[in-house]
Amino acid sequence: MIGLEHHQHVVEKETNAAASLSILLAVLGFILSLIPLVGWILAPFFWVLAILFGMVGLHKEVNRGAAILGIAIGFVTFMYKIALMQIFS
């Protein structure tokens, strides 16, 4: 059949990189917080970034649950360390 053109439609899947990064940073921060001394030095950096990227990820309609999870893990880990600091001081 001459003259027929085949058109391919490319469907782009929307992602929420900020939400995914938020979970990754929150989990890394949690793991680092379990290591003595490292948990007090490096982990807060990861918690803050996890919460910030989670907030950025909330502004997208896609994968908002991941953003909320990243914020929750970062915040809970932060509160866990603050509670430990209060107990042992």
PDB file of N, CA, C and O in Angstrom:
ATOM      1  N   MET A   1       0.838  -1.168   0.000  1.00  0.00           N
ATOM      2  CA  MET A   1       0.000   0.000   0.000  1.00  0.00           C
ATOM      3  C   MET A   1       0.885   1.234   0.000  1.00  0.00           C
ATOM      4  O   MET A   1       1.516   1.585   0.997  1.00  0.00           O
ATOM      5  N   ILE A   2       0.902   1.834  -1.086  1.00  0.00           N
ATOM      6  CA  ILE A   2       1.732   3.016  -1.250  1.00  0.00           C
ATOM      7  C   ILE A   2       0.955   4.235  -0.758  1.00  0.00           C
ATOM      8  O   ILE A   2      -0.245   4.367  -0.997  1.00  0.00           O
ATOM      9  N   GLY A   3       1.653   5.097  -0.084  1.00  0.00           N
ATOM     10  CA  GLY A   3       1.051   6.343   0.362  1.00  0.00           C
ATOM     11  C   GLY A   3       0.544   6.310   1.797  1.00  0.00           C
ATOM     12  O   GLY A   3       0.198   7.357   2.345  1.00  0.00           O
ATOM     13  N   LEU A   4       0.491   5.157   2.408  1.00  0.00           N
ATOM     14  CA  LEU A   4       0.053   5.103   3.806  1.00  0.00           C
ATOM     15  C   LEU A   4       1.249   5.340   4.717  1.00  0.00           C
ATOM     16  O   LEU A   4       2.296   4.707   4.586  1.00  0.00           O
ATOM     17  N   GLU A   5       1.064   6.245   5.617  1.00  0.00           N
ATOM     18  CA  GLU A   5       2.130   6.544   6.569  1.00  0.00           C
ATOM     19  C   GLU A   5       1.756   5.999   7.935  1.00  0.00           C
ATOM     20  O   GLU A   5       0.606   6.094   8.366  1.00  0.00           O
ATOM     21  N   HIS A   6       2.710   5.448   8.586  1.00  0.00           N
ATOM     22  CA  HIS A   6       2.478   4.945   9.936  1.00  0.00           C
ATOM     23  C   HIS A   6       3.042   5.965  10.917  1.00  0.00           C
ATOM     24  O   HIS A   6       4.215   6.338  10.869  1.00  0.00           O
ATOM     25  N   HIS A   7       2.182   6.386  11.783  1.00  0.00           N
ATOM     26  CA  HIS A   7       2.602   7.352  12.798  1.00  0.00           C
ATOM     27  C   HIS A   7       2.726   6.623  14.133  1.00  0.00           C
ATOM     28  O   HIS A   7       1.834   5.881  14.546  1.00  0.00           O
ATOM     29  N   GLN A   8       3.818   6.849  14.771  1.00  0.00           N
ATOM     30  CA  GLN A   8       4.013   6.285  16.093  1.00  0.00           C
ATOM     31  C   GLN A   8       3.782   7.384  17.126  1.00  0.00           C
ATOM     32  O   GLN A   8       4.320   8.488  17.032  1.00  0.00           O
ATOM     33  N   HIS A   9       2.987   7.047  18.081  1.00  0.00           N
ATOM     34  CA  HIS A   9       2.718   8.002  19.154  1.00  0.00           C
ATOM     35  C   HIS A   9       3.590   7.650  20.343  1.00  0.00           C
ATOM     36  O   HIS A   9       3.589   6.519  20.829  1.00  0.00           O
ATOM     37  N   VAL A  10       4.321   8.632  20.793  1.00  0.00           N
ATOM     38  CA  VAL A  10       5.180   8.438  21.948  1.00  0.00           C
ATOM     39  C   VAL A  10       4.434   8.954  23.174  1.00  0.00           C
ATOM     40  O   VAL A  10       4.053  10.122  23.247  1.00  0.00           O
ATOM     41  N   VAL A  11       4.242   8.081  24.103  1.00  0.00           N
ATOM     42  CA  VAL A  11       3.570   8.453  25.342  1.00  0.00           C
ATOM     43  C   VAL A  11       4.639   8.632  26.405  1.00  0.00           C
ATOM     44  O   VAL A  11       5.369   7.702  26.746  1.00  0.00           O
ATOM     45  N   GLU A  12       4.710   9.835  26.910  1.00  0.00           N
ATOM     46  CA  GLU A  12       5.690  10.121  27.950  1.00  0.00           C
ATOM     47  C   GLU A  12       5.031   9.910  29.306  1.00  0.00           C
ATOM     48  O   GLU A  12       3.976  10.472  29.600  1.00  0.00           O
ATOM     49  N   LYS A  13       5.660   9.112  30.099  1.00  0.00           N
ATOM     50  CA  LYS A  13       5.153   8.845  31.440  1.00  0.00           C
ATOM     51  C   LYS A  13       5.693   9.908  32.385  1.00  0.00           C
ATOM     52  O   LYS A  13       6.898  10.148  32.456  1.00  0.00           O
ATOM     53  N   GLU A  14       4.781  10.532  33.103  1.00  0.00           N
ATOM     54  CA  GLU A  14       5.217  11.563  34.048  1.00  0.00           C
ATOM     55  C   GLU A  14       5.825  10.894  35.277  1.00  0.00           C
ATOM     56  O   GLU A  14       5.354   9.858  35.746  1.00  0.00           O
ATOM     57  N   THR A  15       6.861  11.507  35.770  1.00  0.00           N
ATOM     58  CA  THR A  15       7.509  11.010  36.976  1.00  0.00           C
ATOM     59  C   THR A  15       7.611  12.142  37.988  1.00  0.00           C
ATOM     60  O   THR A  15       7.383  13.310  37.670  1.00  0.00           O
ATOM     61  N   ASN A  16       7.945  11.783  39.165  1.00  0.00           N
ATOM     62  CA  ASN A  16       8.149  12.764  40.220  1.00  0.00           C
ATOM     63  C   ASN A  16       9.508  12.464  40.843  1.00  0.00           C
ATOM     64  O   ASN A  16       9.602  11.795  41.873  1.00  0.00           O
ATOM     65  N   ALA A  17      10.552  12.968  40.204  1.00  0.00           N
ATOM     66  CA  ALA A  17      11.920  12.691  40.649  1.00  0.00           C
ATOM     67  C   ALA A  17      12.172  13.224  42.055  1.00  0.00           C
ATOM     68  O   ALA A  17      12.910  12.616  42.831  1.00  0.00           O
ATOM     69  N   ALA A  18      11.563  14.348  42.379  1.00  0.00           N
ATOM     70  CA  ALA A  18      11.769  14.921  43.717  1.00  0.00           C
ATOM     71  C   ALA A  18      11.216  13.992  44.799  1.00  0.00           C
ATOM     72  O   ALA A  18      11.826  13.841  45.858  1.00  0.00           O
ATOM     73  N   ALA A  19      10.075  13.377  44.540  1.00  0.00           N
ATOM     74  CA  ALA A  19       9.489  12.455  45.515  1.00  0.00           C
ATOM     75  C   ALA A  19      10.352  11.206  45.669  1.00  0.00           C
ATOM     76  O   ALA A  19      10.570  10.729  46.783  1.00  0.00           O
ATOM     77  N   SER A  20      10.839  10.683  44.553  1.00  0.00           N
ATOM     78  CA  SER A  20      11.702   9.499  44.605  1.00  0.00           C
ATOM     79  C   SER A  20      13.002   9.810  45.340  1.00  0.00           C
ATOM     80  O   SER A  20      13.479   9.006  46.141  1.00  0.00           O
ATOM     81  N   LEU A  21      13.563  10.965  45.066  1.00  0.00           N
ATOM     82  CA  LEU A  21      14.792  11.371  45.736  1.00  0.00           C
ATOM     83  C   LEU A  21      14.544  11.588  47.231  1.00  0.00           C
ATOM     84  O   LEU A  21      15.416  11.316  48.056  1.00  0.00           O
ATOM     85  N   SER A  22      13.358  12.075  47.570  1.00  0.00           N
ATOM     86  CA  SER A  22      13.006  12.280  48.970  1.00  0.00           C
ATOM     87  C   SER A  22      13.024  10.961  49.737  1.00  0.00           C
ATOM     88  O   SER A  22      13.564  10.891  50.841  1.00  0.00           O
ATOM     89  N   ILE A  23      12.435   9.911  49.153  1.00  0.00           N
ATOM     90  CA  ILE A  23      12.445   8.606  49.814  1.00  0.00           C
ATOM     91  C   ILE A  23      13.870   8.085  49.939  1.00  0.00           C
ATOM     92  O   ILE A  23      14.267   7.591  50.994  1.00  0.00           O
ATOM     93  N   LEU A  24      14.631   8.197  48.864  1.00  0.00           N
ATOM     94  CA  LEU A  24      16.011   7.710  48.887  1.00  0.00           C
ATOM     95  C   LEU A  24      16.821   8.399  49.981  1.00  0.00           C
ATOM     96  O   LEU A  24      17.518   7.735  50.748  1.00  0.00           O
ATOM     97  N   LEU A  25      16.734   9.713  50.055  1.00  0.00           N
ATOM     98  CA  LEU A  25      17.481  10.459  51.065  1.00  0.00           C
ATOM     99  C   LEU A  25      16.998  10.139  52.474  1.00  0.00           C
ATOM    100  O   LEU A  25      17.802  10.043  53.401  1.00  0.00           O
ATOM    101  N   ALA A  26      15.689   9.974  52.638  1.00  0.00           N
ATOM    102  CA  ALA A  26      15.149   9.653  53.964  1.00  0.00           C
ATOM    103  C   ALA A  26      15.632   8.293  54.439  1.00  0.00           C
ATOM    104  O   ALA A  26      16.004   8.138  55.602  1.00  0.00           O
ATOM    105  N   VAL A  27      15.630   7.312  53.553  1.00  0.00           N
ATOM    106  CA  VAL A  27      16.092   5.972  53.933  1.00  0.00           C
ATOM    107  C   VAL A  27      17.593   5.994  54.225  1.00  0.00           C
ATOM    108  O   VAL A  27      18.043   5.383  55.194  1.00  0.00           O
ATOM    109  N   LEU A  28      18.363   6.686  53.400  1.00  0.00           N
ATOM    110  CA  LEU A  28      19.804   6.805  53.666  1.00  0.00           C
ATOM    111  C   LEU A  28      20.060   7.505  55.002  1.00  0.00           C
ATOM    112  O   LEU A  28      20.934   7.103  55.769  1.00  0.00           O
ATOM    113  N   GLY A  29      19.284   8.557  55.265  1.00  0.00           N
ATOM    114  CA  GLY A  29      19.417   9.253  56.545  1.00  0.00           C
ATOM    115  C   GLY A  29      19.081   8.368  57.717  1.00  0.00           C
ATOM    116  O   GLY A  29      19.735   8.429  58.758  1.00  0.00           O
ATOM    117  N   PHE A  30      18.045   7.529  57.552  1.00  0.00           N
ATOM    118  CA  PHE A  30      17.682   6.603  58.624  1.00  0.00           C
ATOM    119  C   PHE A  30      18.792   5.585  58.870  1.00  0.00           C
ATOM    120  O   PHE A  30      19.156   5.321  60.016  1.00  0.00           O
ATOM    121  N   ILE A  31      19.327   5.017  57.795  1.00  0.00           N
ATOM    122  CA  ILE A  31      20.402   4.030  57.927  1.00  0.00           C
ATOM    123  C   ILE A  31      21.636   4.662  58.562  1.00  0.00           C
ATOM    124  O   ILE A  31      22.265   4.066  59.436  1.00  0.00           O
ATOM    125  N   LEU A  32      21.977   5.861  58.125  1.00  0.00           N
ATOM    126  CA  LEU A  32      23.140   6.545  58.703  1.00  0.00           C
ATOM    127  C   LEU A  32      22.916   6.904  60.171  1.00  0.00           C
ATOM    128  O   LEU A  32      23.860   6.941  60.960  1.00  0.00           O
ATOM    129  N   SER A  33      21.662   7.168  60.528  1.00  0.00           N
ATOM    130  CA  SER A  33      21.395   7.545  61.918  1.00  0.00           C
ATOM    131  C   SER A  33      21.618   6.387  62.881  1.00  0.00           C
ATOM    132  O   SER A  33      21.765   6.601  64.085  1.00  0.00           O
ATOM    133  N   LEU A  34      21.646   5.170  62.367  1.00  0.00           N
ATOM    134  CA  LEU A  34      21.883   4.002  63.227  1.00  0.00           C
ATOM    135  C   LEU A  34      23.370   3.781  63.523  1.00  0.00           C
ATOM    136  O   LEU A  34      23.722   3.021  64.425  1.00  0.00           O
ATOM    137  N   ILE A  35      24.230   4.444  62.763  1.00  0.00           N
ATOM    138  CA  ILE A  35      25.676   4.306  62.949  1.00  0.00           C
ATOM    139  C   ILE A  35      26.145   5.351  63.956  1.00  0.00           C
ATOM    140  O   ILE A  35      25.919   6.543  63.750  1.00  0.00           O
ATOM    141  N   PRO A  36      26.793   4.928  65.039  1.00  0.00           N
ATOM    142  CA  PRO A  36      27.254   5.902  66.032  1.00  0.00           C
ATOM    143  C   PRO A  36      28.180   6.958  65.419  1.00  0.00           C
ATOM    144  O   PRO A  36      28.975   6.660  64.528  1.00  0.00           O
ATOM    145  N   LEU A  37      28.069   8.141  65.888  1.00  0.00           N
ATOM    146  CA  LEU A  37      28.836   9.321  65.487  1.00  0.00           C
ATOM    147  C   LEU A  37      28.485   9.788  64.079  1.00  0.00           C
ATOM    148  O   LEU A  37      28.245  10.979  63.879  1.00  0.00           O
ATOM    149  N   VAL A  38      28.447   8.898  63.109  1.00  0.00           N
ATOM    150  CA  VAL A  38      28.061   9.284  61.746  1.00  0.00           C
ATOM    151  C   VAL A  38      26.616   9.779  61.740  1.00  0.00           C
ATOM    152  O   VAL A  38      26.265  10.710  61.015  1.00  0.00           O
ATOM    153  N   GLY A  39      25.788   9.137  62.563  1.00  0.00           N
ATOM    154  CA  GLY A  39      24.384   9.522  62.649  1.00  0.00           C
ATOM    155  C   GLY A  39      24.162  10.936  63.130  1.00  0.00           C
ATOM    156  O   GLY A  39      23.144  11.546  62.804  1.00  0.00           O
ATOM    157  N   TRP A  40      25.078  11.462  63.886  1.00  0.00           N
ATOM    158  CA  TRP A  40      24.947  12.830  64.374  1.00  0.00           C
ATOM    159  C   TRP A  40      25.569  13.843  63.428  1.00  0.00           C
ATOM    160  O   TRP A  40      25.212  15.021  63.457  1.00  0.00           O
ATOM    161  N   ILE A  41      26.491  13.399  62.596  1.00  0.00           N
ATOM    162  CA  ILE A  41      27.192  14.329  61.716  1.00  0.00           C
ATOM    163  C   ILE A  41      26.554  14.406  60.329  1.00  0.00           C
ATOM    164  O   ILE A  41      26.226  15.496  59.860  1.00  0.00           O
ATOM    165  N   LEU A  42      26.377  13.267  59.674  1.00  0.00           N
ATOM    166  CA  LEU A  42      25.891  13.251  58.298  1.00  0.00           C
ATOM    167  C   LEU A  42      24.376  13.133  58.155  1.00  0.00           C
ATOM    168  O   LEU A  42      23.791  13.725  57.248  1.00  0.00           O
ATOM    169  N   ALA A  43      23.744  12.379  59.037  1.00  0.00           N
ATOM    170  CA  ALA A  43      22.322  12.084  58.882  1.00  0.00           C
ATOM    171  C   ALA A  43      21.426  13.326  58.833  1.00  0.00           C
ATOM    172  O   ALA A  43      20.503  13.353  58.019  1.00  0.00           O
ATOM    173  N   PRO A  44      21.648  14.353  59.658  1.00  0.00           N
ATOM    174  CA  PRO A  44      20.771  15.532  59.583  1.00  0.00           C
ATOM    175  C   PRO A  44      20.754  16.181  58.193  1.00  0.00           C
ATOM    176  O   PRO A  44      19.727  16.715  57.773  1.00  0.00           O
ATOM    177  N   PHE A  45      21.857  16.139  57.498  1.00  0.00           N
ATOM    178  CA  PHE A  45      21.917  16.660  56.138  1.00  0.00           C
ATOM    179  C   PHE A  45      20.919  15.917  55.250  1.00  0.00           C
ATOM    180  O   PHE A  45      20.211  16.535  54.455  1.00  0.00           O
ATOM    181  N   PHE A  46      20.866  14.590  55.387  1.00  0.00           N
ATOM    182  CA  PHE A  46      19.958  13.780  54.580  1.00  0.00           C
ATOM    183  C   PHE A  46      18.499  14.003  54.969  1.00  0.00           C
ATOM    184  O   PHE A  46      17.629  14.029  54.099  1.00  0.00           O
ATOM    185  N   TRP A  47      18.217  14.164  56.269  1.00  0.00           N
ATOM    186  CA  TRP A  47      16.841  14.378  56.713  1.00  0.00           C
ATOM    187  C   TRP A  47      16.288  15.683  56.156  1.00  0.00           C
ATOM    188  O   TRP A  47      15.169  15.734  55.646  1.00  0.00           O
ATOM    189  N   VAL A  48      17.089  16.730  56.262  1.00  0.00           N
ATOM    190  CA  VAL A  48      16.634  18.038  55.786  1.00  0.00           C
ATOM    191  C   VAL A  48      16.381  17.991  54.278  1.00  0.00           C
ATOM    192  O   VAL A  48      15.361  18.485  53.797  1.00  0.00           O
ATOM    193  N   LEU A  49      17.308  17.398  53.544  1.00  0.00           N
ATOM    194  CA  LEU A  49      17.106  17.304  52.093  1.00  0.00           C
ATOM    195  C   LEU A  49      15.901  16.425  51.752  1.00  0.00           C
ATOM    196  O   LEU A  49      15.171  16.724  50.807  1.00  0.00           O
ATOM    197  N   ALA A  50      15.684  15.357  52.500  1.00  0.00           N
ATOM    198  CA  ALA A  50      14.528  14.482  52.249  1.00  0.00           C
ATOM    199  C   ALA A  50      13.233  15.253  52.449  1.00  0.00           C
ATOM    200  O   ALA A  50      12.308  15.138  51.645  1.00  0.00           O
ATOM    201  N   ILE A  51      13.164  16.030  53.508  1.00  0.00           N
ATOM    202  CA  ILE A  51      11.948  16.812  53.778  1.00  0.00           C
ATOM    203  C   ILE A  51      11.752  17.883  52.710  1.00  0.00           C
ATOM    204  O   ILE A  51      10.630  18.099  52.250  1.00  0.00           O
ATOM    205  N   LEU A  52      12.827  18.553  52.314  1.00  0.00           N
ATOM    206  CA  LEU A  52      12.714  19.600  51.295  1.00  0.00           C
ATOM    207  C   LEU A  52      12.304  19.029  49.936  1.00  0.00           C
ATOM    208  O   LEU A  52      11.415  19.571  49.280  1.00  0.00           O
ATOM    209  N   PHE A  53      12.945  17.944  49.513  1.00  0.00           N
ATOM    210  CA  PHE A  53      12.572  17.337  48.235  1.00  0.00           C
ATOM    211  C   PHE A  53      11.150  16.770  48.296  1.00  0.00           C
ATOM    212  O   PHE A  53      10.433  16.788  47.296  1.00  0.00           O
ATOM    213  N   GLY A  54      10.745  16.274  49.451  1.00  0.00           N
ATOM    214  CA  GLY A  54       9.374  15.805  49.606  1.00  0.00           C
ATOM    215  C   GLY A  54       8.371  16.928  49.432  1.00  0.00           C
ATOM    216  O   GLY A  54       7.319  16.741  48.821  1.00  0.00           O
ATOM    217  N   MET A  55       8.695  18.092  49.970  1.00  0.00           N
ATOM    218  CA  MET A  55       7.805  19.245  49.810  1.00  0.00           C
ATOM    219  C   MET A  55       7.728  19.689  48.353  1.00  0.00           C
ATOM    220  O   MET A  55       6.662  20.063  47.865  1.00  0.00           O
ATOM    221  N   VAL A  56       8.856  19.644  47.672  1.00  0.00           N
ATOM    222  CA  VAL A  56       8.856  19.967  46.241  1.00  0.00           C
ATOM    223  C   VAL A  56       8.030  18.937  45.479  1.00  0.00           C
ATOM    224  O   VAL A  56       7.273  19.290  44.575  1.00  0.00           O
ATOM    225  N   GLY A  57       8.173  17.662  45.843  1.00  0.00           N
ATOM    226  CA  GLY A  57       7.436  16.601  45.184  1.00  0.00           C
ATOM    227  C   GLY A  57       5.937  16.677  45.401  1.00  0.00           C
ATOM    228  O   GLY A  57       5.174  16.159  44.586  1.00  0.00           O
ATOM    229  N   LEU A  58       5.496  17.306  46.476  1.00  0.00           N
ATOM    230  CA  LEU A  58       4.063  17.452  46.729  1.00  0.00           C
ATOM    231  C   LEU A  58       3.383  18.361  45.714  1.00  0.00           C
ATOM    232  O   LEU A  58       2.168  18.288  45.536  1.00  0.00           O
ATOM    233  N   HIS A  59       4.138  19.199  45.062  1.00  0.00           N
ATOM    234  CA  HIS A  59       3.553  20.133  44.101  1.00  0.00           C
ATOM    235  C   HIS A  59       3.215  19.493  42.766  1.00  0.00           C
ATOM    236  O   HIS A  59       2.568  20.123  41.929  1.00  0.00           O
ATOM    237  N   LYS A  60       3.639  18.254  42.549  1.00  0.00           N
ATOM    238  CA  LYS A  60       3.275  17.524  41.336  1.00  0.00           C
ATOM    239  C   LYS A  60       2.105  16.602  41.644  1.00  0.00           C
ATOM    240  O   LYS A  60       1.959  16.126  42.770  1.00  0.00           O
ATOM    241  N   GLU A  61       1.289  16.359  40.657  1.00  0.00           N
ATOM    242  CA  GLU A  61       0.145  15.474  40.844  1.00  0.00           C
ATOM    243  C   GLU A  61       0.537  13.999  40.817  1.00  0.00           C
ATOM    244  O   GLU A  61      -0.209  13.146  41.298  1.00  0.00           O
ATOM    245  N   VAL A  62       1.696  13.705  40.261  1.00  0.00           N
ATOM    246  CA  VAL A  62       2.136  12.321  40.098  1.00  0.00           C
ATOM    247  C   VAL A  62       2.931  11.875  41.315  1.00  0.00           C
ATOM    248  O   VAL A  62       3.812  12.598  41.780  1.00  0.00           O
ATOM    249  N   ASN A  63       2.629  10.706  41.828  1.00  0.00           N
ATOM    250  CA  ASN A  63       3.424  10.057  42.877  1.00  0.00           C
ATOM    251  C   ASN A  63       3.543  10.904  44.148  1.00  0.00           C
ATOM    252  O   ASN A  63       4.615  10.982  44.749  1.00  0.00           O
ATOM    253  N   ARG A  64       2.454  11.528  44.548  1.00  0.00           N
ATOM    254  CA  ARG A  64       2.475  12.353  45.755  1.00  0.00           C
ATOM    255  C   ARG A  64       2.666  11.513  47.017  1.00  0.00           C
ATOM    256  O   ARG A  64       3.203  11.993  48.015  1.00  0.00           O
ATOM    257  N   GLY A  65       2.224  10.264  46.965  1.00  0.00           N
ATOM    258  CA  GLY A  65       2.390   9.377  48.116  1.00  0.00           C
ATOM    259  C   GLY A  65       3.852   9.165  48.455  1.00  0.00           C
ATOM    260  O   GLY A  65       4.216   9.072  49.627  1.00  0.00           O
ATOM    261  N   ALA A  66       4.698   9.088  47.427  1.00  0.00           N
ATOM    262  CA  ALA A  66       6.133   8.931  47.653  1.00  0.00           C
ATOM    263  C   ALA A  66       6.700  10.175  48.332  1.00  0.00           C
ATOM    264  O   ALA A  66       7.564  10.071  49.202  1.00  0.00           O
ATOM    265  N   ALA A  67       6.216  11.342  47.936  1.00  0.00           N
ATOM    266  CA  ALA A  67       6.681  12.577  48.568  1.00  0.00           C
ATOM    267  C   ALA A  67       6.283  12.615  50.040  1.00  0.00           C
ATOM    268  O   ALA A  67       7.077  13.006  50.896  1.00  0.00           O
ATOM    269  N   ILE A  68       5.054  12.208  50.326  1.00  0.00           N
ATOM    270  CA  ILE A  68       4.578  12.191  51.711  1.00  0.00           C
ATOM    271  C   ILE A  68       5.380  11.180  52.532  1.00  0.00           C
ATOM    272  O   ILE A  68       5.729  11.448  53.682  1.00  0.00           O
ATOM    273  N   LEU A  69       5.667  10.027  51.943  1.00  0.00           N
ATOM    274  CA  LEU A  69       6.457   9.013  52.636  1.00  0.00           C
ATOM    275  C   LEU A  69       7.867   9.510  52.934  1.00  0.00           C
ATOM    276  O   LEU A  69       8.385   9.279  54.027  1.00  0.00           O
ATOM    277  N   GLY A  70       8.490  10.184  51.981  1.00  0.00           N
ATOM    278  CA  GLY A  70       9.829  10.740  52.202  1.00  0.00           C
ATOM    279  C   GLY A  70       9.842  11.764  53.321  1.00  0.00           C
ATOM    280  O   GLY A  70      10.749  11.778  54.153  1.00  0.00           O
ATOM    281  N   ILE A  71       8.821  12.627  53.337  1.00  0.00           N
ATOM    282  CA  ILE A  71       8.713  13.624  54.410  1.00  0.00           C
ATOM    283  C   ILE A  71       8.519  12.927  55.751  1.00  0.00           C
ATOM    284  O   ILE A  71       9.150  13.293  56.743  1.00  0.00           O
ATOM    285  N   ALA A  72       7.651  11.928  55.780  1.00  0.00           N
ATOM    286  CA  ALA A  72       7.352  11.226  57.035  1.00  0.00           C
ATOM    287  C   ALA A  72       8.582  10.503  57.580  1.00  0.00           C
ATOM    288  O   ALA A  72       8.878  10.599  58.771  1.00  0.00           O
ATOM    289  N   ILE A  73       9.301   9.780  56.719  1.00  0.00           N
ATOM    290  CA  ILE A  73      10.500   9.061  57.180  1.00  0.00           C
ATOM    291  C   ILE A  73      11.549  10.047  57.678  1.00  0.00           C
ATOM    292  O   ILE A  73      12.154   9.836  58.729  1.00  0.00           O
ATOM    293  N   GLY A  74      11.765  11.121  56.927  1.00  0.00           N
ATOM    294  CA  GLY A  74      12.745  12.127  57.348  1.00  0.00           C
ATOM    295  C   GLY A  74      12.377  12.762  58.679  1.00  0.00           C
ATOM    296  O   GLY A  74      13.235  12.952  59.540  1.00  0.00           O
ATOM    297  N   PHE A  75      11.100  13.090  58.848  1.00  0.00           N
ATOM    298  CA  PHE A  75      10.652  13.745  60.078  1.00  0.00           C
ATOM    299  C   PHE A  75      10.700  12.786  61.270  1.00  0.00           C
ATOM    300  O   PHE A  75      11.150  13.162  62.353  1.00  0.00           O
ATOM    301  N   VAL A  76      10.238  11.556  61.072  1.00  0.00           N
ATOM    302  CA  VAL A  76      10.243  10.578  62.167  1.00  0.00           C
ATOM    303  C   VAL A  76      11.670  10.264  62.612  1.00  0.00           C
ATOM    304  O   VAL A  76      11.940  10.150  63.807  1.00  0.00           O
ATOM    305  N   THR A  77      12.573  10.125  61.660  1.00  0.00           N
ATOM    306  CA  THR A  77      13.972   9.858  62.008  1.00  0.00           C
ATOM    307  C   THR A  77      14.574  11.044  62.761  1.00  0.00           C
ATOM    308  O   THR A  77      15.333  10.864  63.713  1.00  0.00           O
ATOM    309  N   PHE A  78      14.234  12.236  62.334  1.00  0.00           N
ATOM    310  CA  PHE A  78      14.697  13.445  63.022  1.00  0.00           C
ATOM    311  C   PHE A  78      14.188  13.465  64.467  1.00  0.00           C
ATOM    312  O   PHE A  78      14.950  13.753  65.391  1.00  0.00           O
ATOM    313  N   MET A  79      12.912  13.163  64.660  1.00  0.00           N
ATOM    314  CA  MET A  79      12.342  13.164  66.004  1.00  0.00           C
ATOM    315  C   MET A  79      12.941  12.045  66.864  1.00  0.00           C
ATOM    316  O   MET A  79      13.122  12.211  68.070  1.00  0.00           O
ATOM    317  N   TYR A  80      13.241  10.921  66.244  1.00  0.00           N
ATOM    318  CA  TYR A  80      13.881   9.801  66.941  1.00  0.00           C
ATOM    319  C   TYR A  80      15.238  10.228  67.500  1.00  0.00           C
ATOM    320  O   TYR A  80      15.558   9.930  68.651  1.00  0.00           O
ATOM    321  N   LYS A  81      16.025  10.918  66.696  1.00  0.00           N
ATOM    322  CA  LYS A  81      17.344  11.369  67.145  1.00  0.00           C
ATOM    323  C   LYS A  81      17.230  12.441  68.227  1.00  0.00           C
ATOM    324  O   LYS A  81      18.019  12.462  69.171  1.00  0.00           O
ATOM    325  N   ILE A  82      16.259  13.318  68.089  1.00  0.00           N
ATOM    326  CA  ILE A  82      16.048  14.354  69.120  1.00  0.00           C
ATOM    327  C   ILE A  82      15.647  13.690  70.439  1.00  0.00           C
ATOM    328  O   ILE A  82      16.126  14.086  71.502  1.00  0.00           O
ATOM    329  N   ALA A  83      14.775  12.685  70.377  1.00  0.00           N
ATOM    330  CA  ALA A  83      14.362  11.964  71.584  1.00  0.00           C
ATOM    331  C   ALA A  83      15.560  11.263  72.232  1.00  0.00           C
ATOM    332  O   ALA A  83      15.705  11.298  73.454  1.00  0.00           O
ATOM    333  N   LEU A  84      16.417  10.628  71.430  1.00  0.00           N
ATOM    334  CA  LEU A  84      17.612   9.983  71.973  1.00  0.00           C
ATOM    335  C   LEU A  84      18.539  10.997  72.629  1.00  0.00           C
ATOM    336  O   LEU A  84      19.145  10.726  73.666  1.00  0.00           O
ATOM    337  N   MET A  85      18.640  12.156  72.015  1.00  0.00           N
ATOM    338  CA  MET A  85      19.507  13.197  72.574  1.00  0.00           C
ATOM    339  C   MET A  85      18.953  13.654  73.932  1.00  0.00           C
ATOM    340  O   MET A  85      19.727  13.912  74.854  1.00  0.00           O
ATOM    341  N   GLN A  86      17.642  13.757  74.062  1.00  0.00           N
ATOM    342  CA  GLN A  86      17.034  14.169  75.330  1.00  0.00           C
ATOM    343  C   GLN A  86      17.209  13.091  76.402  1.00  0.00           C
ATOM    344  O   GLN A  86      17.431  13.400  77.572  1.00  0.00           O
ATOM    345  N   ILE A  87      17.108  11.834  75.994  1.00  0.00           N
ATOM    346  CA  ILE A  87      17.231  10.734  76.950  1.00  0.00           C
ATOM    347  C   ILE A  87      18.654  10.629  77.498  1.00  0.00           C
ATOM    348  O   ILE A  87      18.851  10.438  78.698  1.00  0.00           O
ATOM    349  N   PHE A  88      19.643  10.754  76.611  1.00  0.00           N
ATOM    350  CA  PHE A  88      21.033  10.547  77.034  1.00  0.00           C
ATOM    351  C   PHE A  88      21.761  11.796  77.465  1.00  0.00           C
ATOM    352  O   PHE A  88      22.957  11.742  77.750  1.00  0.00           O
ATOM    353  N   SER A  89      21.078  12.913  77.520  1.00  0.00           N
ATOM    354  CA  SER A  89      21.779  14.132  77.976  1.00  0.00           C
ATOM    355  C   SER A  89      21.454  14.469  79.406  1.00  0.00           C
ATOM    356  O   SER A  89      21.959  15.458  79.937  1.00  0.00           O
TER     357      SER A  89
END
